[in-house]
Amino acid sequence: MLNHLLSGDLPRSRVLAVVLVIILAGLLLTPFIFPGAKALNVAAKICIFIVLVSSFDLLLGYTGIVSFAHTMFFGIGAYGVAIALTRIGPTWKGVAVGVAAALVVSLALSLVIGLFSLRVKAMFYAMITLAVASAFQTMASQFSEITGGEDGLSFKVPELLTPGFSLREAPFLGVSLDGKLITFYLLIAVTVVLFLVMLRIVNSPFGRVLQAIRENEFRAEALGYRTVSYRTSSNVLSAMFATLAGALLALWLRYNGPDTSLSFEIMIDLLLMVVIGGMGTLYGAVVGAAIFIVAQNYLQELMKLASGASIKIPLLRDLVHPDRWLLWLGLLFVLSVYKFPAGIVGKLRLSAWRKRMAQPGA
Amino acid sequence: MPFALQTQELTIRFGGHVAVNAVSCAFEPGTLTAIVGPNGAGKTTYFNLISGQLKASAGRVFLHGQDISSLSAPQRSLRGIGRAFQLTNLFPNLSVLENIRLAVQSRAGLGHNLWSIWSSHRALITRAEEVLETVALTAKRDMAASALPHGDQRKLEVAILMALEPDVFMFDEPTAGMSVDEVPVILDLIRGLKAQSDKTILLVEHKMDVVRELSDRIIVLHNGALVADGEPAAVIASPIVQEAYLGVEVAK
């Protein structure tokens, strides 16, 4: 049953399995064990990025396509929901229209980019996606009539999802059962479903062809696989999932603007998360997103504590000043790439495999 | 009966250099034709033109009488032209079995299926295991292809071609770089294919004893042109081969 749900692609490392269970349990229990809005926001962001990073891994890790336009599709999803809810009003119909319209736009754009430019060399493809994404970002801030420009759009969501909505008067285990909580659990549910769907895709015969193309495109062609068609499909699928992640983001924040969903910084974060977690594993997306976002949000606070404690020691005090958190994040990243080139998941799987090999009679 | 494969005035130019020069040749089903010639004669390029890795500057290719000149490499592969490569050309980080299974999957036309689990298609795996058995690599099925020694990589290269089950088999120096005791495995495979009377085999090979023993016919390429064509004994004895090909070999 579990094997089927995970499409036969089990974690293949006990440590990894434990880590994944901890992440899932941590997300599910966040409202109960980590009180406060910040923890809930971090958990929600982890969910959204699990979907986004997984969809990027489908493209980069499984198919070997380097694209910088991934946040564009993320943004399209977020803007789709934001614009539809602003115009139509806070109804489920608005959500449906927004998501559907965003999916159509992403489908068309990814198909066009794919068909026109996947024939060129990887380097040029990366450049083209970079150009398209920049153009899109500029357009999003210029057409302020529709998109709200640099300020973005704040909007109302359907009542069930609003903090004002309450499932019952009395709090449950000290947590009030409001719309925010409902949104949070819906978010987790959608994340789990989308992740399992992507896990199925990469473990399907189609997913196997993607890996073959990543390994040796020339040979895949000689076997009869039309690689342009597979690469385009991968591009489109990955864009669709990124769009859905964007829609989730907008519904969670009840706001969207160019900096929240389109900025190049998110693109860099995405790359880091997929590399830290382990490319071409999909589980790496979960681990990478969780670690990175927790570090991004709590490293600064940790450093504040350390800085306070070392206030008397001149150089150390400056080094652990909260403003230096990016430096430390950068160092962590360089170290992790250096020590685990296959990412955390790759490393865990390798050591589990070595252990199995070392066992007599295995 | 139409020819299994036919090339008509097949030509490719790279700038001013004519690598393959108006080669017209027809191959009957059930025959093994050896293609010989010195290095740089255009043998591999001729192969690339037939299997579609290169587009011809002029001339046409027919498969079972149908013009396939405008088709891409994958389309030609699906029509039944199977190709093994001279320089080993595998999926390096995928397992040995997966390398073969991908060929079986292509033949089964399952590539666009994205909602089933790959391992649920047992028949494909079983078939891949059968092919693996024929090249005596079963014990190494889970190793990464790149971790195999050179000789085994050559065997895997041939196994991938067998798994495609094409009508036309194109072997480009299948035994190159193999140790003496590994060569018979490959030659037995080719003999086995030859015994299935409907398969057409093209073989580029430098080892003259192999060519003499296996082929029904030899064609000689020299500077991109077809310079001799006929019975193995007659071609090997002909002055042009002695001079253009064997002479070069002896001179080494």
Chai-1 contact restraints between the chains, C-beta under 6 A:
chainA,res_idxA,chainB,res_idxB,connection_type,confidence,min_distance_angstrom,max_distance_angstrom,comment,restraint_id
A,S7,B,I117,contact,1.0,0.0,6.0,A-B,restraint_1
A,G8,B,I117,contact,1.0,0.0,6.0,A-B,restraint_2
A,G8,B,S119,contact,1.0,0.0,6.0,A-B,restraint_3
A,I201,B,L114,contact,1.0,0.0,6.0,A-B,restraint_4
A,N203,B,I117,contact,1.0,0.0,6.0,A-B,restraint_5
A,N203,B,W118,contact,1.0,0.0,6.0,A-B,restraint_6
A,S204,B,N113,contact,1.0,0.0,6.0,A-B,restraint_7
A,S204,B,L114,contact,1.0,0.0,6.0,A-B,restraint_8
A,S204,B,S116,contact,1.0,0.0,6.0,A-B,restraint_9
A,P205,B,Q105,contact,1.0,0.0,6.0,A-B,restraint_10
A,P205,B,L110,contact,1.0,0.0,6.0,A-B,restraint_11
A,P205,B,N113,contact,1.0,0.0,6.0,A-B,restraint_12
A,P205,B,W118,contact,1.0,0.0,6.0,A-B,restraint_13
A,F206,B,H112,contact,1.0,0.0,6.0,A-B,restraint_14
A,F206,B,N113,contact,1.0,0.0,6.0,A-B,restraint_15
A,F206,B,L114,contact,1.0,0.0,6.0,A-B,restraint_16
A,R208,B,W118,contact,1.0,0.0,6.0,A-B,restraint_17
A,V209,B,G111,contact,1.0,0.0,6.0,A-B,restraint_18
A,A212,B,F91,contact,1.0,0.0,6.0,A-B,restraint_19
A,A212,B,L102,contact,1.0,0.0,6.0,A-B,restraint_20
A,E215,B,F91,contact,1.0,0.0,6.0,A-B,restraint_21
A,E215,B,N93,contact,1.0,0.0,6.0,A-B,restraint_22
A,E215,B,L94,contact,1.0,0.0,6.0,A-B,restraint_23
A,N216,B,F91,contact,1.0,0.0,6.0,A-B,restraint_24
A,R219,B,N89,contact,1.0,0.0,6.0,A-B,restraint_25
A,E221,B,A73,contact,1.0,0.0,6.0,A-B,restraint_26
A,E221,B,P74,contact,1.0,0.0,6.0,A-B,restraint_27
A,A222,B,A73,contact,1.0,0.0,6.0,A-B,restraint_28
A,A222,B,S77,contact,1.0,0.0,6.0,A-B,restraint_29
A,A222,B,R83,contact,1.0,0.0,6.0,A-B,restraint_30
A,L223,B,A103,contact,1.0,0.0,6.0,A-B,restraint_31
A,L223,B,S106,contact,1.0,0.0,6.0,A-B,restraint_32
A,G224,B,P74,contact,1.0,0.0,6.0,A-B,restraint_33
A,G224,B,S77,contact,1.0,0.0,6.0,A-B,restraint_34
A,G224,B,L78,contact,1.0,0.0,6.0,A-B,restraint_35
A,G224,B,S106,contact,1.0,0.0,6.0,A-B,restraint_36
A,Y225,B,P74,contact,1.0,0.0,6.0,A-B,restraint_37
A,Y225,B,S106,contact,1.0,0.0,6.0,A-B,restraint_38
A,Y225,B,G111,contact,1.0,0.0,6.0,A-B,restraint_39
A,R226,B,P74,contact,1.0,0.0,6.0,A-B,restraint_40
